[in-house]
Amino acid sequence: MPNTYTQLYIHFVFAVKYRSAMLKPEWDERLRLYITAIVQNHKHKMLAINNMPDHLHMLIGLHPAQSVAELMRIVKGESSEWINKEKLTTYKFSWQEGYGAFSYAKSQIDNVISYIANQQEHHRKTSFLEEYIDMLKKFEIDYNEAYIFKLPE
């Protein structure tokens, strides 16, 4: 796309289905590398990626040729397929439907990278559900409690 200039930074947050703690320390670095490769193969720039056992954060420089929704469909689909093919979990793995996508200015990137890098420390004090709702409120995003990442009833 000649004469197209963008600076798009998106922080994605998505959870394991039913927020199950299925992402294990023994292989989560391999998962992060796999997802990074997916992102880079689609011309985006991975700036930060980290996970907890039940969810994952990533900050990317978004290439404008692909929509946020299409990228998330590919990342979640291909990484789920890889986890299952590699038999990394006892049960069938899948990500929860939906995701959070939050945009940031260039001046905020260092703080977001630090936040993502320090997830383990952050979650000693705050649950994923609290963190996610806080992000939705901070960005003034209307949400329906029925569709927040919850356990099945």
N, C-alpha and C positions, 0 to 999 in steps of 0.2 A: 504494500500500500504506500506508494510514494506520497510525500507531503502529508503523512499522517504522523503526528507526534503525540505521544501519550506518556503519562506518569501515573499509573494506576496501582496502588498498593492495597491488597485485600488480605485480611486476616480471616481464615476459615476455622470453624470449630465444628466437629462432628463426632457423634458418639457411636459406640458399639451398640448393636440392637439390645434393647432392654437395659442398657447401661451395664451390661455384664462385664466383669473384670477379666476379659479374655486376652488382652494384649500383655504378653509376658516379657519380662526383662531379658530372658534368654534369646529372644528373637526380635525385640522391638526395634533395635538398630537396623536390622535387615529390612524391616517394614518401612522405616523412615527413608532408607536408601532407595527402596523400590518405588515409593510414592514420589520421591524427589526425581527419579528417572522419568516417571510418567509425566510429571509437571514440565520438566525440561524438554522432553520429547514433543511437547505441544507448544514450544517456544515461549514458555513462561520462565520466570527466574525465581527459584526457591531462595528465600531470604532467611527463613527460620522454620524449623519443624521440631516438634516434641510431642510426646504422648504420655498419658497416664494409662493405667490398665483398662479404663472404660471410655476414654475419649482421646482425640488428637487435635492439635493446633498446628496450623501452618500459615506463614505469611509469605505471599508471593508478589512479584512484580507481574501484573497481568498483561499479557499480549492482547491487543484489542481484536484480534481475528477470531477469538473464541469467547463464547459467553461464559459467565460464571456457572450457570446451570449445566451447560455441556461439560465443562471441565470437572465439576463435582460428580456428574454421572459417570464419567470415565474413571476418575481417581477412585471413587468408592467401588465401582464395578470391577475394575481390573485388580485392585488390591484385595478385595474379597475373594475373587477367583484365585489369586496367587496364594493367599493364606490357606484356602481349602485344598488347592492342588499340592501344596507343600505339607499338608496335614499338620499344621502348626497348632491346631486346637483339637480338643477331644470331640467337640460337637461342631456342626456346621456353623461357619462364621458368616456374619453379615453386619453391615453398618445399619444403624437406625435410619429411618427415612428422614429426609430433611437435613438442614445444616444451618449454621450461622455464617454470614459473610459480612464483614465490617470493613469499611474503607478508611484509610488514614492518609494524612498529608506526609510529605517527605520529612518534615521536621519532627514527626512523631515516631519514625521508623525505629530508631535506636531503642526507644522505650518499649515498643511492641516486641522487638527481638529479645530484649532482656526479660520481658514478661513471659514470653514463650519458653525461653531457656530455663527459667526458674519455676516451672510448673510443679515440680516435686515439692519444693519449699512452700509454694503458694497453697497447695492442697493439704498441707498439714493443718491449715487454719480454716479453709473454705472448701465446701463440697463442690462437685462439678455443677450440680443443679443450682446452687447459690451463685456460683461464678457466672453461669450462663444467663440466669435471670438478671443479674447485675449488669451484664453486657447489654442485654436487650433494653433495660431501663436507661443506661448511660447513653445509648444511641437513639433513645426515644422511639423504639420500635414497638408498635402495637403487636401483641401476641395473645394467643388463646391458650389458657392453662391446659386445656385438653390435649394440645399438641406439643407441649414441652416434653422433653425426654423423660419419660416416666416408666416405671415398671408396669407390666401388664396387670390388669385387674382380674 
